[in-house]
């Protein structure tokens, strides 16, 4: 993403203010709730002035560095004054996101992914080694989920109008035509040559369901390389990665806390999670949907049927890395609830919070899989919780 002059000046100002001790020590309210407030309430963590707190308790405050990329805000939160030059390190880590966006986006004709989409039907295309490794991981996740997650679903996204965020109900012939060009099994990856080839005409790849998480993983690696051990990152609040812990009495060695929002009532908190060296991905269609003949259609398409997924309100996956958390959250949203629960029960390192409609109108149920009770607090008392 190119910066204009105002953005560059803001970045210089942020760096200067930090070095002068005047940086805004803000938390992202939607991610880090106040532990002294009732559930659902949030507090600002900025002091009245930068010198209104002493070094003895300075680490209870947070430094926040943000960057706009991949159509959302990426943010890094760190304990104040804990790591030398942490803000500089966070800025360099967020530079990585811009580089990855320029490589992976389908909305720029010069990107490497766009080049692949334009030429891979004609023959093998050589891929940069880190991107090739990501494509290999994506295909493995497709195989593991039976195609519920599939980076070749782009033609279906276009058919339903969500490529441009303009949902529409397509003709059956359009869906069938798109389905003919979808399927990870038609994606040929040559390990020895590091090439990709499409085995069917009209195929394309779209990394939207794994790219943000992958970017967070790369940011975290950069921060760790620079000696920053305690931080939390997020991309658009749906992809989150935590390392170490927040320096506060409330954390008590549990790491960082995040608030999950209720997809039916976004102003309310669904649950509070504690994370330490874990990543979270949440999938849902609360922000992109349309109605056709009285029925609601969301933007998460089931690559196996060609139609938007139905029956799940939100799927949150917790695992060791953000790329996998993102991809599996999409898959768990697409799978039937019983299948999603069964899948995660076979993977002890993968936790799931699956919100579905209840048996009665207005009722909701939350399935919690592979998550210790002390790591999650459901803050909506009316929700029925099933532990697995």
N, C-alpha and C positions, 0 to 999 in steps of 0.2 A: 504494500500500500504506500503510495507516495504522500509525503507530508506537504502541506502548504506552509506559508511563512508563519501564520499564527500558531499552527501546531508545533512547528520547530521552536518557536519562542516559548511556548508553554513547557516543552520538554526541557529547554535550557533553564527556565525559571524553576521547574520542579527540582532539577539537579542542584541549582544554586541554593534554593531554600533548604534543601536537605543538609547541604554542607554547612549552612549557617544555623542549623538547628531550628528552622522554621517550617519544616514540612508538615503537611496535614496528616495526622495520625488517625486515619479513618478506618473503620471496618466496613465491609459490605454488609449492610443490614440484613439483606435477604439470606445471607449465608451464615452469619455469626450472631445468633440471638444473645440477648443479655441474660445471663444466668441468674441475675437478681430480680428479674422482672417476671411477671406471670406469663405462662405459655401464650404465644401469639403476639406479645408486645416486643418491641425492639428498641434499642437505645443507641444513640450516637456515641462514639468513643473518642471524639475529638475533644481535647481539653480547651478551656477558654482561651488560653494562650500557650505557646510552645514552652514557656518557662514556668507554667503553673503546676508542674509536677516535678518531683525530684528524681535523680537517677535511681534511687532505691526502689521505686516502683514504676520506673519508666517502661520496663519490659511488659507491663500489663497492657500497654497501648500498642497499636499496630501501625506499621508503615504500609501504605497501599500504593502500588504502581500499576497503571493500567494502560492499555493500548487497544485501539479499535482494529479488528481484523476478522476475517472469515464471517462477516456480517454480524458480529457480536462483540461484546467487550471482554477482553482477556484481562484478568487481574491477578496480581501477586500480593499476598499479605504476609508480612513478616513481623516478628517481635521487634519492637523498637529498641535500638541501641544494643542489640544482641550480637549482630554480625557486622564487622567492619566493612564499609563500602557496600552494604547490602543493596542499597538503592541502585547503585551503578550496576551491580550484578544482575538485578531484576530487569533493568532496561536492556542489557545485552541479551538476557534470556528471551525477552519479548521480541527482540529483533529476529530471533529464530522463527517466531510465528509468521512474521511477514514473509520471510524467505520461503517457508513451507506453503503458505497460501499462494504465492506466485508459482509454485511448482504444481500444486494439487488442484487448484480451482478449475471448474468447468466453465466459469464465466469470463475467462480471459483466453483469447484465441492463441496466445503465445505460450501458455503454460505447458508443462510436459504432459500432463494428463490430457489436455486438449489435443496435443500432437498425437498422442496414442489413439485417441478416439477418431481422429481424422485419417489415420494411416494403417492401423493394426488389422483392418479387414483385408487389406491388400497383401500383407506379409508381415513377418516378424519385425518388431521394433525394439531396439536396445533401450533398456531402462536404467536410470541411475541406481546404484546399488542399494541405497537405503529405501528408495521408493519400491524397488523390486522386492525387498524383504517385507515391506508393508503389504504389497499385493499378495505375496505368498501367505502371510498371516491371515489376510482377509479371506482367501480361498479356503484355508484350513478351518476358519470359523464358519464359513458357509457349509462345508461338509459336516462339521460337528452339529450344526443346527438344522440339518436337512433342508437348507436353502431358505430358512426364515430370515437370515441375514444374507444379502447378496448385493455386491457392489455393481452388478450389471443391470440393476433395476431402472436405470435412467430412462429408457424408452417408455416405461409405465408412468414414471413421474411426469414426463412430458404429456402423455396421453390424457392424464387427469388434470393437467393445467398447473401443477404445483411447481414446475420448473421456474415459472415466473410468479409464483405465489398468487395465482388466479385460478382457483379450483373450478372445475367444470365436469359435468357428467358426459363421458365419451360414448360414442356408438360402440356396440359390441364388436364390430369389425376392427375398430381402432385398438381395442384392448387385445384382441386376438393377434393382430399384426405386431403389436408391441411385445406380446408374450413370446412370439416366434424369435425375437432377438434378445431374449433374457435368459440367463442361466449360467451359473458359475462353471458348469461342466463344459461350456463352450469357450472357456477362457484357457488358452494354452500358455503355460509358463515354462520356458526352457531354462533350467537351472544352470546348465553348463555355459550357455551363451548369454544368459541374463536378458532374455527377450520375452516379449508378450505378443500373442497373436490371437485375433478373434476368428473363431471357426464359423461364425455366421454373419451374414451381412446385416448392417444396421445396429450392431452391438456397440455399446459404449460403457465406460466405467464412471462411477460417481462415488467419491470417497466421503460424501457428506455425513454418513453414519459412523465413521471411524476417524475422520481427519482431525477433528478438534481434540479428541482424546490423544491421538498420536502427537499432536503439537504440544499438549501439556506434558507428555512423557519426555519430549525433547527439551522443553523448558526446564523441567525438574533436573534432568541430567546436567544441563548447563549450570544451574544454581549449585548443585552438589559439587561440581568440578571447581567452583569458585569458593567452596568452603561454607556455603549457607546450608544449614542442617535442619532448621525449623521454619516451615512455610506452608502455606496452602495456596493453590492455584485454582482458577476456574475459567472456563470459556463459556460465556453466555449463561452461567449458573446451572446449566444442565450437565456439564462435564466438570468434575472436580478431582483434584489430586492433593493429598496431604502428606507431608513429611514431618517427622518429629512431633512437637507439641507446642501449643500456645502457652506462653509464660503467664499463667494466672492461677489463682487459688482454685478456681472452679474446675480447671482441667484435671488436676490431681493425677497427672501422668497418663491420662486417657487419650491425649492427642488434641485434636481440634474438633469443635462441634459445628455441625451444619443443620440448617432447618430445611426439611422437605415441605413443599407447599401442597395444599390440597388442590388437585386439578379442577375440581368442581367449584371450589371457593378459594381462588388464588390469594385472597387477602388473609386466609387462615393457614396456620401451620399444621401439617399433617403429623409429622414426627420429628424428633430430634435425634440425630446420629452423632456418634463419636468415632472419629477416624484417626488412626495412627499408621503411617506408611501404607495407606490404602487409597484406592481411587473409586469414584462413583460416577455412574452414567445413568441418566434418567431419560426415558422415552415416553412421549405422549403426543396427543394431537390437539391439545387445548388451544394452541395459538394459530393453527392453520386448518381450517375446515370449511365446508359449505353444506347447504341443505338442498336436496333435490327431491321433489314430491314428498315433502315432509320427513325425509330421512337424512340423518347427518352422516357426512363422509369426511374423514380426516386425511391428513397428508401422508400417513405412514402406510405404504402400500405393501401388501403381502405378495412377494415376488412369485409365489407358487400359484396363486389364483389370478393375479392381475387386478384385484380389487382392494380398496382400503381395508385395513384390519379392523375387526369389530370385537367387542366383548371385554376389552381391558381398558381401564381408565388411565393407568400409568404403570410403568415398570421401572424399578430402580435396581441396578446391579452394583455390587461392591466386590472388587477384586484387586489384584496386585498392581495392575497398570491401567491407565486411562483409556488406551486404544481398545483393549478388550472389554472394558466396562461399557464403553459407548456401543460397540458392536453387539454385545450380548444384551444390552438394554433394548435395542431395536428388535432383536430376535425374540426376546421374552415378551415384548409387546405384541408381536405378530403371532406367536404360538398360542394354541389353546391354553388356558390357565393350568389345567392339570399337566399338560405336557411341559410347560415352563417350569413348574414346581419339580416334576420328575427329573428334568434336565439338570437343574441346580443341585438336587439332592445327590447326584452322582459326582459332583465336583465340590469337595469340601472347602476349597479355597474361594468358592464363589457364593456370595450371599445375594438374596433376592427379597425385595419388598414389592409385592404385586397387588395393586388396588383394582378391584372389580366391583360391578354392581351387585347388590345383595338380592335376596329372593323377593323382597318387597320393595315397592316404589319408594325411591329416595334413600334406600339403605345401601351401604357400601361395606365391603369386606376387605381386609388386608391380610394377605398371606405373607408370613415372615419365614424365610428359609435360611438355615446355616448362619444364624446371627444370635449371639448371646444376648440375653435380656438386658444385661448391664450396658450394652452398646447402643441400644435404641430405646427411646421413650415415645410411645404413641400419645400425642397430645390432643387428639380428638376423641372424647370419651364415648361418642355414639357409634364409633366404628367397631365392628366385630373383628377381632384379631385371631388368626389361626397360626399357631407356631408349628413349624416343620423341622 
